[in-house]
Amino acid sequence: MVRRLSVSPPGPGLHEITAQVARVVADAGLREGLCTVFVQHTSASLTIQENADPAARRDLERWLARLVPRDDPLYTHTTEGPDDMPAHIRAALTATSVSIPIADGRLALGTWQGIYLWEHRDRASERQLSIHVGP
């Protein structure tokens, strides 16, 4: 089963989508299997990360911003603004998909794990996810 999910992050950063993905898994009615989430964009990514302390997310966001700065004079792909090329690089360095086992009809995430859409653009835009749930 493949479902589409639209997510509208309010801006850049890590935005938890665990609950939305868990609903798709519950609707599938599968007791055991695998859930794969894929983001259909080149300037956003996905990650599984700690969902208890927001400081962990802020530290990750700041670290990636230092690694891939907005104002590198070597960027030539700037058609959509100064955040365009850094967003593409950040997405390339992270992941466009995550896979989570399904056990007892639920996502088999660890106690402190959550699924996050990582928005790399400054302006908010709707993001499309493709979620596959199967045996």
C-alpha positions in Angstrom: 0.0 0.0 0.0 1.3 3.5 -0.9 -0.3 6.6 0.6 0.5 10.2 -0.1 0.8 12.7 2.8 1.1 16.5 2.5 3.0 18.3 5.2 3.2 22.1 5.5 6.1 23.0 7.8 5.9 26.5 9.2 9.5 27.2 8.2 13.0 25.8 8.2 14.1 23.2 10.7 13.1 19.7 12.0 9.4 19.1 12.2 8.1 15.9 13.7 5.7 13.8 11.5 5.7 10.6 13.6 1.9 10.9 14.4 0.9 11.3 10.8 3.0 8.4 9.7 1.7 6.2 12.5 -1.8 6.9 11.4 -1.0 5.7 7.9 0.5 2.5 9.4 -2.6 2.0 11.6 -4.9 2.5 8.7 -3.0 -0.2 6.7 -3.9 -2.8 9.4 -0.6 -4.6 9.0 0.7 -6.4 12.1 4.3 -6.8 10.8 6.2 -5.3 8.0 8.1 -2.2 6.9 7.1 1.4 6.5 9.2 3.5 4.2 8.7 7.3 4.0 10.1 9.2 1.0 10.1 13.0 0.6 9.4 14.0 -3.0 11.6 17.2 -3.0 15.2 18.1 -3.5 15.3 20.8 -0.8 13.9 18.9 2.2 14.9 15.7 3.8 13.9 13.1 6.4 15.6 11.8 9.6 14.9 9.8 12.7 16.0 11.7 15.7 15.5 12.3 19.4 12.1 13.6 20.2 12.5 14.3 23.9 14.8 17.3 24.2 14.3 20.1 21.6 17.9 21.1 22.2 19.1 18.1 20.2 17.1 19.3 17.2 18.3 22.9 17.6 21.9 21.7 17.8 21.5 19.6 14.6 19.9 22.6 12.8 22.7 24.9 13.8 25.4 22.4 13.0 24.1 21.8 9.5 23.8 25.6 9.0 27.5 26.0 9.9 28.5 23.1 7.6 26.5 24.5 4.6 26.3 28.3 4.9 23.9 30.4 2.9 26.4 32.9 1.6 29.0 30.8 -0.1 30.2 32.9 -3.1 30.9 29.8 -5.1 27.1 29.0 -5.5 25.9 29.5 -9.0 22.4 28.0 -8.6 20.7 31.0 -7.0 17.6 31.4 -9.2 15.1 30.9 -6.3 17.0 32.9 -3.7 20.0 32.7 -1.3 18.6 29.6 0.5 18.1 27.6 -2.7 21.5 26.0 -3.2 22.2 25.5 0.5 18.9 23.7 0.7 19.9 21.3 -2.1 23.2 20.6 -0.5 21.7 20.0 2.9 19.2 17.6 1.4 22.0 15.8 -0.5 23.9 15.3 2.8 21.0 14.0 4.7 18.3 11.5 3.6 15.3 11.5 1.3 13.8 8.3 2.8 13.6 6.5 6.1 12.5 2.9 6.8 10.9 1.8 10.1 9.9 -1.8 11.0 6.3 -2.4 11.9 5.8 -4.7 14.9 2.4 -5.5 16.5 0.8 -3.0 14.2 2.9 -0.1 15.2 6.1 1.7 14.2 9.0 0.0 16.0 10.7 3.2 17.0 12.8 3.5 20.1 11.7 5.3 23.2 13.2 8.6 22.2 12.9 8.4 18.5 10.7 10.4 16.2 10.4 10.8 12.4 11.2 14.3 11.2 10.8 16.3 8.0 13.8 18.5 7.8 12.8 21.7 5.9 15.9 23.4 4.4 14.2 26.4 2.7 13.4 29.7 4.4 9.9 30.0 3.2 7.3 27.5 4.1 5.9 25.3 1.3 3.8 22.2 1.2 5.9 19.0 1.0 4.7 15.8 -0.4 5.6 12.4 1.1 5.1 9.0 -0.3 4.6 6.3 2.4 4.8 2.7 1.6 3.6 0.1 4.1 4.1 -3.5 3.2 4.9 -7.0 4.5 
